[in-house]
Amino acid sequence: MKAALPLLIFLLAPHAWSASETDDSARAFVLDWVAAYNRNDPALMAGFYAEDPRVTVMVSVGQTFRGYQAIAELYRSDMQVVEFYDSYAKELQVWTEGDTALVSFEHFFKYYVRPDKSRWNIHIRTTMTLRRDGDGWKIIQEHSSPIQGIPRATRIQSSTGS
């Protein structure tokens, strides 16, 4: 608990972080990331992350991936088995301070599982830390989790019964 307290104080300090509408580039970057899911291109998705061994992704099923190479492999292996579609964000909030941005949103998407031909709706909360890299942004930390009271995944029943 002691380690989390300084982070909590840092994040809640009203003078340090404020919602910013003056830097729409971070908002646009995240919306591009959300839309990129629909392209099912693992190289495109990996390109949103800092090429750094410390970059971390924690997915909503509880797995953690550390390092750019592990994240690139995650997208490559996932997209061999599933096809993502209808990805969009709701309740997007972006806070910026200098070369750092904190992002929070509800992420909705669907995916098709090739081996069993099942389709799924996903509804999760995603938070990200972004770092400005030259003229753009890169993800340095991402965490997705279920939202209390909302099913994380629901199977889409097709008209053919699958």
N, C-alpha and C positions, 0 to 999 in steps of 0.2 A: 504494500500500500504506500510506503514511503516514496518509492520511485515514481509512482503514478501521480502523486500530489504535485510536484513541480510542473509536470506536463499539464495537469488540469488547470493550475493557476496561470500558466503561460497561455493556454488556449482561451481562458475566460477573461484575461486582462483587457478591459475595454479600450485602453489607450494603445495597446500593441496591435490589435487586429480589429479591422472594421470591414463590414461588407462594402465592397467597392464596385461601383458601376463605371469607374473611370478606366479600368483595365479589362475591357471585354475580351482580350486575347486569351485569357485563361478560361473564360466561359466558352469561347468558341472552340478551344482546344478540346475541352471535355465533351462538348457536343459532337465534335468530329470523332472522338474515341468511341462514343456511344453508337454513332452511325456506322463506324467501321466494322462493328460486329456483323452487320448485314452483308458485308462483302466477303466474309469467310476467307480472308487472306492472312495467314499466320505472320508473314513478313510485315505486312501493313500494321497488324496489331502490335507486334514486338517493337516497331518503330516509335511507338508512343512512350516507351520506357527509357530511362537513362541507362546507358551502357556502362553499368557499374555493378560490381559484385555485391554491393550492399542493398541494391533495390529489392523491395520485398512486396509480394502479393499474397494476401490471405483470402482465399475464396470462401464462399458462403457455406460450403460443406465441411469446413474446418481444416483444410489443408493449407500449408504455408510453402511458398516457393521463394527462394532467395537467389539473387543474382540474375543478371540479364539473360545469360544462357539458359538457365532453368525456366525462366518466364517464356522465352522464345520457344523452348521445347514444349512447354505446357500448351501454348496455342497451336503449335504444329500437331501434337498428338491429339488434342481435342478435336481439331478440325478435320482429322482423318475419320473420326467416328461420328461427329455430329455436324449439322448444318444450322447455323444461327439465322434468325430472321425476326422482323418486327421489333428491333431494339429501339428503345426510346427512354428518355429521362423525364422525371417529374420532380418538382420541388427542388430544383437545382439552386444551390447556394454556393457562392464563391467569396472567400475572404482573401485579400492579398495584402502583403507587406513586403515591399521591395521585390526581391527575386524569389519569394516563396508564396505559394497559394495553398489554401486549404479548401477542399471541395467536398460537398455532401449532396447526395441526391438519391431518389428512389429509381432503381434501374429495372425496367421491364423488358423482357425479351422472350422469344420462343425458340425452341430448337427441335430438330428432327434427328432421331437416333437411327442411323443407317442399319445397324445389325437387326434390330427388332421392329423397325418401322414405326416406333412410337413418337409422339409429339408431346411437348411439354411447354407450359407457361411458367415463367420464373418472375418473381417479384421480390427484390432484395433492396437493402440499403447499402450504398457504396460511399465510402469516404476515401479521399486521395490527398496526398501531399504532392505538390508540383514544385519543381525548381526551374527557374528561367534558364534556358540554355541558348545563348546567343539571342536571336530574335524571337525564339519560341519557347515552349514549355516542354518538360519531360516529367513523367510520373516517377517519383522516387519511393512512394509507398502507396499501396492500395489495400483496402480492407472491405470486404463485402460480408454481410451477415443477414440472417433472417430478421424480419420485423415482427415484434410481438403481436400476436393476434391475427397475423396474416400468413397463410400458407406460403412457404418458400417456393414450392414446386407443385403444380397440379397438372395431371395428365389431361391432354386434349383428346376427347373421344371423337374419332372420325366416323363418317357416315358408313364406312365399310366395317365397323366393328373393332378396329385395332386400337 
